[in-house]
Amino acid sequence: MFDTFLRPLLGPALVAAAVAFVPATTAAQSAPQPRSLPDFTDLVEQVGPAVVGIRTLERVRGPSSQEGPMDEEMQEFFRRFFGVPAPLPNQPRRPGTPNRPQPPEQEPQARGVGSGFILSADGFVMTNAHVVEGADEVLVTLTDKREFKAKIIGADKRTDVAVVKIDATGLPFVKIGDVGKLKVGEWVMAIGSPFGLENTVTAGIVSAKSRDTGDLVQFIQTDVAINPGNSGGPLINLRGEVVGINSQIYSRSGGFMGISFAIPIDEATRVAEQLRTTGKVTRGRIGVQIDSVTKDVAESIGLGKAQGALVRSVEAGSPADKAGIEAGDIITKFNGQAIDRATDLPRLVGNTKPGTRSTVSVFRRGGSRDLTVQVAEFETDKPAQRPGEREKPRSGPGSQSLGLAVADLTDAQKREMKVKGGVRVEAVADQAARAGIREGDVIVAIGNTEVNTVREFEAAIAKIDRTKPIPVLLRRGDLATYLLIRPSR
């Protein structure tokens, strides 16, 4: 058909050329581009000499009840992947079997194994904090079999980064890469000492970036084989640059299951610089407890989409308190950077230098506003307190229709809970009970309307569309949260 259509227009010679040309062009365009697997040999030669093995020792401070010293690898296994010390054998001894001699008190005993990599020619080494935690001695072994006793410069548990120093010069050291250029699907390689097997090389791809596991750091997820002893070793891209520190695995068996996590090297470098300078890490804080914002809550209060960090409580006298941030606010930006997930906020605040004046954007009662907060230095949060005495219920028809009996707060209760107003829930049933509201909760807003008394609460209910879910902002102890009262069916 193609030939018949073109012949009157182009003539026989041109038609033949066109017919012959089209399939060839199409075939050339559709042919897949050949891809070869990467060769890691040059990378191993380039980076391998800067990777070290780390052994930790501890001094026995009393008689041991173990049958004998446990393998270093097994100690590391229990400590890292179960979070508990290695179990002690408790088997009955056969009659006539002599007791094994116990190690003398204060004699160094093997504690664990790990990996690390050299940051500079003068002997600074980066590893995981959990590798050196609790160690009395740290021994670093180079690829040329030289062994050095290392000094712990500093360790940060929150990011699991540590820096140790060995007394040596002219050492090979790694090149730091740009994590921002790392792509999902990119080939990466790890070098370490799994189960004490020094200079073991494994490879895989980047499975995901910015993986949130609940820690302060968002991890790089890979399928590189990582096992006990790999902790603290480098994750390396095809340019021979370190892009992460291998730190954790996901496992139901304790061994590798195809999911490994690495600390991004930019975050680790930031921490390492502070450890080398001051021996500790200084972080910012603003004094709030936060939670995630669900899709239903976001839609019901007019936020649009599930984003930001819900402020559940504000510490009295904290920077957030002084800035006017309130429980129930949703922080949507910090210094102009969007808070997509609640876990973004601690990272942004933590990386802010204490004393910095920062802008916090909050969503409150259906509108947005900017507040200025002066970031303080991180410290332990204060414990929560319980509300004080009760008041008799004074419910109206509106609250009763939702399954609620409420009462005004006394002045003493307001002072103790540090709230301006609200109504206390005295009894719960029906819709309110299904929503999760409990006796003792204090409702501070309903349907995006702030309430200070039972009278205001009843007036707000009268204006609410009962055919849609009703957002309720309440305080439970020192924490604020949103719940939805859904219409009866």
DARA-V643901 format. One line per field, one symbol per residue. ss: DSSP state (H for helix, E for strand, C for the rest). burial: + if it has 24 or more other C-alpha atoms within 12 Angstrom, else -. A space follows every 50 residues. Layout:
ss: ???
burial: ???
This chain:
ss: CHHHHHHHHHCHHHHHHHHHHHHHHHHHHHCCCCCCCCCCHHHHHHHHHH EEEEEEEEECCCCCCCCCCCCHHHHHHHHHHCCCCCCCCCCCCCCCCCCC CCCCCCCEEEEEEEEEEECCCCCEEEECHHHHCCCCEEEEECCCCCEEEE EEEEEECCCCEEEEECCCCCCCCCEECCHHHCCCCCEEEEEECHHHCCCE EEEEEEEEEEEECCCCCEEEEECCCCCCCCCCCEEEECCCEEEEEEEEEC CCCCCCCCCEEEEEHHHHHHHHHHHHHHCCCCCEECCEEEECCCHHHHHH CCCCCCCCEEEEEECCCCHHHHHCCCCCCEEEEECCEECCCHHHHHHHHH CCCCCCEEEEEEEECCEEEEEEEECEECCCCCCCCCCCCCCCCCCCHHHH HCCEEEEECCHHHHHHHCCCCCEEEEEECHHHHHHCCCCCCEEEEECCEE CCCHHHHHHHHHCCCCCCCEEEEEEECCEEEEEEECCCC
burial: ---------------------------------------+--++--++++ ++++++++----------+--++++++++++------------------- --------++++++++++++--+++++++++++-+++++++++----+++ ++++++++++++++++----+++++++-+--+---+++++++++++-+++ +++++++-+++----+++++++++++++++++++++++++++++++++++ ---+++-+++++++++++++++++++---+++++++++++++++-+++-+ +-+--+++++++++++-++++-+++++++++++++---+-++++++++++ ++-----+++++++++---+++++++++--------+--++-++++-+++ -+++++++++--++--++++++++++++--++--+-++++++++++++++ ++++++++-++--+----++++++++++++++++++---
